[in-house]
Amino acid sequence: MLKKIAIFGVGLIGGSFALALKRAGAVGQVVGVSRTAATLERAKELGIIDVASTSVAEALEGADLVLVAAPVAQTGKILASIAPHLRPGTVVTDAGSTKCDVVAAAREALGEKISQFVPGHPIAGAELSGPDAALADLYVGKKVVLTALPENTEADIECVAGAWRQCGALIHRLSAEQHDSVFAAVSHLPHLLAFGLVDDIARKPHADLLFQYAASGFRDFTRIAGSSPEMWRDISLANQTALLRELDDYMAQLERMRAMLAAGDGAALETVYANAQRARHAWSKTIETAEKPAPRGGN
Amino acid sequence: MLKKIAIFGVGLIGGSFALALKRAGAVGQVVGVSRTAATLERAKELGIIDVASTSVAEALEGADLVLVAAPVAQTGKILASIAPHLRPGTVVTDAGSTKCDVVAAAREALGEKISQFVPGHPIAGAELSGPDAALADLYVGKKVVLTALPENTEADIECVAGAWRQCGALIHRLSAEQHDSVFAAVSHLPHLLAFGLVDDIARKPHADLLFQYAASGFRDFTRIAGSSPEMWRDISLANQTALLRELDDYMAQLERMRAMLAAGDGAALETVYANAQRARHAWSKTIETAEKPAPRGGN
């Protein structure tokens, strides 16, 4: 049972965390902190937070756990504002989509208090954002990746892991480097590719004609191109090295496929397509089994 | 009202056409032709066809309309088998995803009877195939692109258009070249890209780790990589020229984006992402409005 948690950023991610902990009866008091007064007000109306605070000192006073769930680009600033008020016994975590950059920013901001910071990434999200999008169910059956630091104690890691488990999430552990390399391949690259395709089509002189005939395959393929440009700009830059590596691999793959197509080599193309289809079906089966939502309120 | 239609290939596409016409009361008799006896038998059991035929001559006897809905690679052979039995007054159409190659094959197979062939492409489909996947509703609110030939009479074009309208579809007209160029961009290229990404990931030594963290964005982006490898090999080769052109445009786009990323040029990346997001939202709104299904059985 957490006596008090402080949440910096009470939108979809932070708000859902608070709602889930409250539903599980796993937290006494939730204090919300946000740059935007209206957001805080709304979060309070929705019962996401108990106290709206504009004072970091007040928010941290007596908190067991602090979640930083603001846009990744703000994480460093927020951690720097937290540092002077961070007492022993308070654990800080975050929810950023990239981890090496967050760890570097945290080391810079927290200095010797870095051992109190356990970096995390909940693999859940939605098109929507803001406190109104928050759901107590958001994390049920979803993965949360913790990229613990050598300085962390197992007790502090378990404090963060336990809170996420109370939200119904499944805890995974990777190094920050592994995390960023994995998500460059399965998330950041697909986003870049989808944005790139839609922009490419939109800039063609006959774009209207093209969009007119785009159907359900196009809709699904490009759904992620509807995501926030600012957020994905930040993620792309934050994970630049791993993303460049994955992009180069993919561009080499396209060069190979272009050669097959230009040579009319149907057998070679079919081998690529069939291998992809097989892997996609296998993945899809695994994920369907693994992600069956747990019963409501389960943990 | 069509007295008799003959359908070559009684799977999802041909079967749904028959069911829709029957529901609309727009056809007297449906004769099915297939290479596979079991498929014909099943189509008959499901009430998709009235008569299962293995004789092309018998199937064409007195038919107003013939739909060739077999895999594209078989279209030439089927048209060649139809040619000697094709009488004046019978109109032939197809449902292939590429049109320039079908037109060339039809000219070769039908010779002087080419004026009786009105090429078509219904923009509808599903992951499933075979007669059991056929739905009377499949074409409701969907587009059918006719790529009429200079030799076609308006009456013959109208015969095909009218049948599709009875299925609830919306008729569009393009040249075969326009058609193939449009679908290379909005359908064939995305398929190639999705197959390419999944194959690329599957061949990495740590593929299992990667797939383990792939989530909903990946799922939608790669859904079309679950499609039939044989079908997409054939489509890729059939539309080789236009697909190569679109692939080259896209690879140039990726080169530009790679340079932005390598230079850490967040503003440039954000411009691409924001333009894509804007276009994606605009498209999505248009399509949602246009594709509201018509009332059941409507036309």
Contacts between the chains, C-beta under 8 A, distances in Angstrom:
chain1	res1	chain2	res2	distance
A	123	B	213	6.6
A	123	B	215	5.2
A	124	B	215	7.9
A	125	B	216	7.9
A	143	B	213	7.0
A	143	B	215	7.9
A	145	B	213	7.3
A	172	B	213	7.9
A	178	B	209	7.7
A	182	B	209	6.2
A	182	B	210	5.8
A	182	B	213	5.0
A	183	B	213	6.7
A	185	B	201	6.0
A	185	B	204	7.6
A	185	B	210	5.1
A	186	B	201	7.1
A	186	B	210	5.4
A	186	B	211	7.4
A	186	B	213	5.7
A	186	B	214	4.1
A	186	B	215	7.5
A	186	B	218	5.1
A	187	B	213	7.9
A	187	B	214	7.7
A	187	B	215	7.0
A	187	B	217	5.9
A	187	B	218	6.6
A	189	B	197	7.5
A	190	B	197	6.9
A	190	B	217	6.0
A	190	B	218	5.8
A	190	B	221	4.4
A	190	B	222	7.7
A	191	B	217	6.8
A	192	B	257	6.5
A	192	B	261	7.8
A	193	B	193	6.5
A	193	B	197	7.1
A	193	B	221	7.6
A	193	B	254	7.7
A	194	B	221	6.2
A	194	B	276	7.4
A	195	B	272	6.0
A	195	B	273	4.7
A	195	B	276	4.2
A	195	B	277	7.5
A	196	B	250	7.2
A	196	B	253	5.1
A	196	B	254	6.0
A	196	B	257	5.4
A	196	B	272	6.7
A	196	B	276	7.3
A	197	B	189	7.5
A	197	B	190	6.8
A	197	B	193	7.1
A	197	B	250	6.5
A	197	B	253	7.8
A	197	B	276	7.8
A	198	B	275	8.0
A	198	B	276	3.8
A	198	B	277	7.9
A	198	B	279	5.3
A	198	B	280	5.1
A	199	B	253	7.1
A	199	B	272	4.8
A	199	B	273	7.7
A	199	B	275	4.9
A	199	B	276	4.2
A	199	B	279	7.1
A	200	B	249	6.1
A	200	B	250	5.7
A	200	B	253	4.4
A	201	B	185	6.0
A	201	B	186	7.0
A	201	B	279	7.3
A	202	B	275	5.9
A	202	B	276	6.8
A	202	B	278	7.8
A	202	B	279	3.7
A	203	B	275	7.4
A	204	B	185	7.6
A	204	B	249	7.9
A	207	B	279	7.5
A	209	B	178	7.7
A	209	B	182	6.2
A	210	B	182	5.8
A	210	B	185	5.1
A	210	B	186	5.4
A	211	B	186	7.4
A	211	B	279	7.5
A	211	B	283	4.8
A	211	B	286	7.3
A	213	B	123	6.7
A	213	B	143	7.0
A	213	B	145	7.3
A	213	B	172	7.9
A	213	B	182	5.0
A	213	B	183	6.7
A	213	B	186	5.7
A	213	B	187	7.9
A	214	B	186	4.1
A	214	B	187	7.7
A	214	B	283	6.5
A	214	B	287	7.4
A	215	B	123	5.2
A	215	B	124	7.9
A	215	B	143	7.9
A	215	B	186	7.5
A	215	B	187	7.0
A	216	B	125	7.9
A	217	B	187	5.9
A	217	B	190	6.0
A	217	B	191	6.8
A	217	B	223	7.6
A	217	B	224	4.6
A	218	B	186	5.1
A	218	B	187	6.6
A	218	B	190	5.9
A	219	B	284	7.3
A	219	B	287	7.2
A	220	B	220	4.4
A	220	B	221	7.3
A	220	B	223	4.7
A	220	B	224	6.9
A	221	B	190	4.5
A	221	B	193	7.6
A	221	B	194	6.2
A	221	B	220	7.3
A	221	B	221	5.8
A	221	B	223	7.5
A	221	B	224	6.1
A	222	B	190	7.7
A	222	B	276	8.0
A	222	B	280	5.7
A	223	B	217	7.6
A	223	B	220	4.8
A	223	B	221	7.5
A	224	B	217	4.6
A	224	B	220	6.9
A	224	B	221	6.1
A	225	B	273	8.0
A	225	B	276	4.6
A	225	B	277	6.3
A	225	B	280	4.6
A	226	B	277	5.9
A	226	B	280	4.7
A	226	B	281	6.0
A	226	B	284	6.9
A	227	B	277	7.0
A	228	B	277	7.5
A	229	B	270	5.1
A	229	B	273	3.7
A	229	B	274	4.0
A	229	B	276	7.8
A	229	B	277	5.3
A	230	B	270	6.6
A	232	B	273	5.4
A	233	B	266	5.0
A	233	B	269	5.1
A	233	B	270	4.2
A	233	B	273	6.1
A	234	B	266	7.6
A	236	B	261	6.1
A	236	B	266	7.8
A	236	B	269	5.7
A	237	B	261	7.7
A	237	B	264	6.0
A	237	B	266	5.3
A	237	B	269	7.5
A	240	B	261	6.1
A	240	B	262	7.8
A	240	B	264	6.6
A	243	B	261	6.5
A	244	B	258	7.0
A	244	B	261	6.0
A	244	B	262	6.1
A	247	B	254	7.0
A	247	B	257	7.9
A	247	B	258	5.7
A	247	B	261	7.1
A	248	B	258	7.6
A	249	B	200	6.1
A	249	B	204	7.9
A	250	B	196	7.2
A	250	B	197	6.5
A	250	B	200	5.7
A	250	B	254	7.9
A	251	B	251	6.9
A	251	B	254	5.8
A	251	B	255	7.7
A	251	B	258	7.2
A	253	B	196	5.1
A	253	B	197	7.8
A	253	B	199	7.2
A	253	B	200	4.4
A	254	B	193	7.7
A	254	B	196	6.0
A	254	B	247	7.0
A	254	B	250	7.9
A	254	B	251	5.7
A	254	B	254	7.6
A	255	B	251	7.7
A	257	B	192	6.5
A	257	B	196	5.5
A	257	B	247	7.9
A	258	B	244	7.0
A	258	B	247	5.7
A	258	B	248	7.6
A	258	B	251	7.2
A	261	B	192	7.8
A	261	B	236	6.0
A	261	B	237	7.7
A	261	B	240	6.2
A	261	B	243	6.5
A	261	B	244	6.0
A	261	B	247	7.2
A	262	B	240	7.8
A	262	B	244	6.2
A	264	B	237	6.0
A	264	B	240	6.6
A	266	B	233	5.0
A	266	B	234	7.6
A	266	B	236	7.8
A	266	B	237	5.3
A	269	B	233	5.1
A	269	B	236	5.7
A	269	B	237	7.5
A	270	B	229	5.1
A	270	B	230	6.6
A	270	B	233	4.2
A	272	B	195	6.0
A	272	B	196	6.8
A	272	B	199	4.8
A	273	B	195	4.7
A	273	B	199	7.7
A	273	B	225	8.0
A	273	B	229	3.7
A	273	B	232	5.4
A	273	B	233	6.1
A	274	B	229	4.0
A	275	B	198	8.0
A	275	B	199	4.9
A	275	B	202	6.0
A	275	B	203	7.4
A	276	B	194	7.4
A	276	B	195	4.2
A	276	B	196	7.4
A	276	B	197	7.8
A	276	B	198	3.8
A	276	B	199	4.2
A	276	B	202	6.8
A	276	B	222	8.0
A	276	B	225	4.6
A	276	B	229	7.8
A	277	B	195	7.4
A	277	B	198	7.9
A	277	B	225	6.3
A	277	B	226	5.9
A	277	B	227	7.0
A	277	B	228	7.6
A	277	B	229	5.4
A	278	B	202	7.9
A	279	B	198	5.4
A	279	B	199	7.2
A	279	B	201	7.3
A	279	B	202	3.8
A	279	B	207	7.6
A	279	B	211	7.5
A	280	B	198	5.1
A	280	B	222	5.7
A	280	B	225	4.6
A	280	B	226	4.7
A	281	B	226	6.0
A	283	B	211	4.8
A	283	B	214	6.5
A	284	B	219	7.3
A	284	B	226	6.9
A	286	B	211	7.3
A	287	B	214	7.4
A	287	B	219	7.2
